Amino acid sequence: MIKKESKNISRQRRHARVRNKVSGTAACPRLNVFRSNSNIFAQIIDDEKGITLVSSSSVALKLKNGGNIEGAALVGKDLAQKAKKNKIERIVFDRGGYLYHGRVKALAEAARENGLEF
C-alpha cells in the first residue's frame, strides 16, 4: 500500500515551485501568505536581504474569527496600510501554494483596494 502524501506536504511542494520563479527585491518585495485552520498570516519580505519588512495576522489584530474571509480581508487591509507607511507600493504576490480562492483571494483583493499594486 502506497502512503498518501499529506495536504501540507503537497502545498509545500507547490510553494517551492512558485518560489523558484517568484522572488522579492527591495524595489518590489514579496507578499507571502500562510493560512492555518483558525488564522491567517501575511508578510512582505525582501528576499535579497532575507528580512521581513511588514507583517500582519489575525492573531496580531486579535480577531475573534481569524479563519474566515472577513478576517482575511481585515489582515489584507492592515498589511496594505502598514506597507504604505513604509513606502512600499509595488509587490509580487506569493500565494504560498494555496489556491487563489477564498481567504487568500480576500486578503489579496483587500490589499489591492488599500493601495498595493501587484
GUVO-849534 format. One line per 5 residues: number of its first residue (from 1); for each residue x, y, z of N, C-alpha, C. Coordinates in steps of 0.001 Angstrom, whole numbers. Example, Ala and Ser with C-alpha at 12.3 -4.5 7.8 and 13.67 -1.06 7.14 Angstrom:
// GUVO-849534
1) 13190/-5690/7800/12300/-4500/7800/13200/-3300/7800 ~ 12850/-2250/7080/13670/-1060/7140/12900/30/7870
// end
This chain:
// GUVO-849534
1) 830/-1184/0/0/0/0/878/1252/0 ~ 571/2186/-892/1335/3423/-1004/750/4447/-45 ~ 1635/5064/724/1185/6076/1680/854/7372/940 ~ -314/7926/1221/-745/9158/583/-32/10343/1231 ~ 409/11279/395/1076/12476/869/70/13401/1562
6) 488/14026/2658/-430/14920/3371/-677/16191/2556 ~ -1775/16864/2853/-2119/18099/2148/-1044/19159/2338 ~ -477/19219/3551/521/20250/3817/1813/19989/3052 ~ 2222/18737/2924/3432/18430/2153/3208/18751/679 ~ 2022/18447/164/1684/18800/-1218/1735/20311/-1406
11) 1195/21056/-435/1204/22522/-504/2635/23048/-484 ~ 3486/22466/355/4871/22908/429/5604/22658/-882 ~ 5288/21560/-1566/5888/21295/-2878/5441/22335/-3902 ~ 4136/22637/-3906/3626/23670/-4816/4283/25013/-4515 ~ 4423/25334/-3219/5041/26593/-2824/6487/26655/-3293
16) 7214/25549/-3206/8609/25508/-3657/8699/25780/-5157 ~ 7757/25249/-5931/7748/25510/-7378/7498/26992/-7660 ~ 6574/27582/-6910/6282/29010/-7087/7499/29841/-6692 ~ 8163/29453/-5606/9316/30219/-5116/10509/30168/-6054 ~ 10568/29149/-6925/11634/29115/-7922/11496/30267/-8910
21) 10285/30741/-9116/10012/31794/-10085/9803/33155/-9430 ~ 9289/33187/-8195/8901/34429/-7536/9909/34780/-6458 ~ 10460/35988/-6546/11398/36443/-5532/11188/37929/-5301 ~ 11325/38355/-4063/11128/39753/-3722/12434/40510/-3681 ~ 12411/41741/-4171/13580/42614/-4131/13245/43816/-3260
26) 14217/44695/-3075/13957/45900/-2288/12944/46784/-3008 ~ 13018/46829/-4331/12094/47661/-5112/10707/47034/-5189 ~ 10646/45711/-5241/9367/45009/-5382/9384/43769/-4486 ~ 9088/43941/-3190/9144/42807/-2260/8009/41803/-2475 ~ 8116/40667/-1808/7166/39557/-1966/6179/39543/-807
31) 4889/39423/-1152/3837/39269/-146/3540/37788/-12 ~ 3910/37208/1131/3707/35795/1390/2495/35592/2293 ~ 1716/34537/2011/511/34234/2782/653/32849/3393 ~ 309/32727/4684/198/31421/5320/-1179/31333/5951 ~ -1835/30221/5715/-3205/30025/6161/-3240/28795/7068
36) -3734/28969/8295/-3977/27819/9152/-5483/27651/9270 ~ -5930/26640/9976/-7369/26430/10105/-8058/27591/10815 ~ -7405/28165/11808/-8064/29180/12627/-7545/30598/12417 ~ -6461/30793/11660/-5882/32125/11478/-5275/32266/10093 ~ -4909/33510/9751/-4199/33775/8501/-3083/34768/8793
41) -1945/34567/8155/-755/35370/8385/-247/35868/7037 ~ 258/37097/7003/820/37653/5769/2026/38499/6132 ~ 3041/38434/5275/4210/39268/5493/4810/39692/4165 ~ 5402/40873/4172/6076/41399/2987/7568/41239/3241 ~ 8240/40543/2312/9614/40087/2527/10533/40609/1430
46) 11713/41065/1814/12798/41394/886/13723/40183/869 ~ 13667/39391/-209/14435/38149/-269/15927/38376/-465 ~ 16324/39526/-1011/17752/39797/-1198/18463/39931/144 ~ 17819/40634/1069/18397/40807/2407/17940/39724/3370 ~ 16842/39040/3028/16310/37989/3884/15613/38537/5118
51) 14910/39667/4946/14238/40277/6096/12756/40501/5802 ~ 11965/40487/6865/10547/40812/6777/10398/42305/6976 ~ 9786/42976/6000/9612/44419/6069/8348/44792/6848 ~ 7247/44085/6562/5956/44360/7185/5248/43034/7397 ~ 4520/42913/8520/3738/41704/8715/2424/42038/9403
56) 1461/41160/9209/165/41291/9849/-455/39908/9941 ~ -1322/39725/10919/-2007/38443/11049/-3294/38636/11828 ~ -4145/37640/11754/-5385/37683/12517/-5096/37559/14010 ~ -3958/36972/14361/-3561/36867/15771/-3131/38244/16279 ~ -2310/38952/15469/-1833/40274/15872/-2982/41272/15975
61) -3995/41114/15126/-5153/42014/15158/-6175/41599/16211 ~ -5922/40471/16885/-6808/39929/17925/-8234/39737/17414 ~ -8350/39155/16211/-9660/38894/15628/-10265/37648/16258 ~ -11542/37704/16537/-12223/36550/17124/-12313/35422/16099 ~ -12683/35779/14860/-12765/34796/13778/-11705/35118/12732
66) -10470/34721/12979/-9389/34989/12039/-9346/34002/10900 ~ -10096/32926/10997/-10051/31886/9988/-11149/32000/8955 ~ -11733/33194/8796/-12771/33336/7776/-12402/34437/6773 ~ -13242/34613/5769/-12946/35550/4691/-12899/36992/5207 ~ -13791/37358/6105/-13796/38721/6646/-12499/39009/7407
71) -12030/38034/8176/-10769/38192/8902/-9597/38357/7958 ~ -9594/37596/6875/-8520/37687/5890/-8518/39060/5231 ~ -9706/39591/4946/-9801/40920/4331/-9256/41994/5279 ~ -9533/41866/6570/-9007/42828/7549/-7483/42755/7641 ~ -6940/41555/7557/-5480/41384/7581/-4868/42032/6333
76) -5497/41828/5164/-5007/42448/3929/-5029/43963/3999 ~ -6098/44514/4558/-6224/45971/4702/-5143/46505/5635 ~ -4950/45847/6774/-3938/46264/7744/-2539/46195/7148 ~ -2269/45129/6402/-957/44958/5779/-686/46070/4772 ~ -1687/46416/3958/-1519/47472/2959/-1257/48821/3628
81) -1952/49097/4726/-1738/50358/5432/-339/50433/6032 ~ 135/49322/6607/1495/49291/7155/2530/49441/6039 ~ 2255/48836/4884/3178/48930/3750/3271/50369/3247 ~ 2143/51062/3201/2146/52467/2770/2998/53314/3701 ~ 2917/53055/5015/3729/53805/5981/5216/53578/5734
86) 5568/52374/5270/6968/52042/4967/7335/52342/3516 ~ 6466/53069/2810/6691/53488/1421/6841/52299/469 ~ 6057/51255/691/6025/50100/-202/4733/50182/-997 ~ 4855/50255/-2327/3659/50359/-3165/3507/49169/-4094 ~ 4627/48707/-4670/4579/47578/-5598/5110/46327/-4920
91) 4372/45215/-5100/4811/43941/-4542/4566/42840/-5567 ~ 5121/41676/-5277/4818/40469/-6048/4111/39519/-5076 ~ 3029/38894/-5547/2181/38093/-4666/2608/36635/-4690 ~ 2803/36065/-3508/3154/34654/-3339/2029/34007/-2540 ~ 1234/33200/-3196/48/32631/-2555/384/31448/-1648
96) 1644/31085/-1548/2080/30080/-582/1659/28663/-908 ~ 1384/28369/-2166/971/27023/-2551/-516/26786/-2402 ~ -1258/27796/-1953/-2706/27672/-1816/-3381/28105/-3110 ~ -4615/27653/-3328/-5396/28137/-4458/-5719/29608/-4253 ~ -5770/30359/-5339/-6173/31766/-5259/-7689/31787/-5183
101) -8184/31559/-3976/-9612/31368/-3758/-9897/31596/-2282 ~ -11083/32058/-1952/-11486/32169/-555/-10672/33170/226 ~ -10052/32714/1327/-9336/33613/2226/-8118/34253/1570 ~ -7400/33483/756/-6207/34014/91/-6615/35124/-883 ~ -7678/34892/-1634/-8179/35888/-2585/-8690/37127/-1856
106) -9395/36933/-740/-9923/38062/35/-8788/38937/566 ~ -7723/38312/1058/-6574/39062/1556/-5936/39865/429 ~ -5731/39237/-725/-5095/39909/-1863/-5937/41073/-2361 ~ -7238/40872/-2489/-8102/41941/-3001/-8199/43099/-2014 ~ -8220/42813/-724/-8242/43884/277/-6940/44681/231
111) -5812/44009/14/-4526/44699/-89/-4505/45592/-1334 ~ -5044/45095/-2447/-5119/45891/-3679/-5992/47128/-3491 ~ -7148/46939/-2864/-8083/48051/-2667/-7496/49141/-1771 ~ -6567/48772/-922/-5975/49735/5/-4602/50232/-451 ~ -4310/50090/-1740/-3156/50781/-2293/-1959/49968/-2742
116) -1926/48656/-2514/-798/47871/-3005/-1013/47495/-4467 ~ 52/47535/-5259/-26/47162/-6671/671/45829/-6884 ~ -54/44883/-7488/543/43609/-7908/-319/42927/-8920
// end
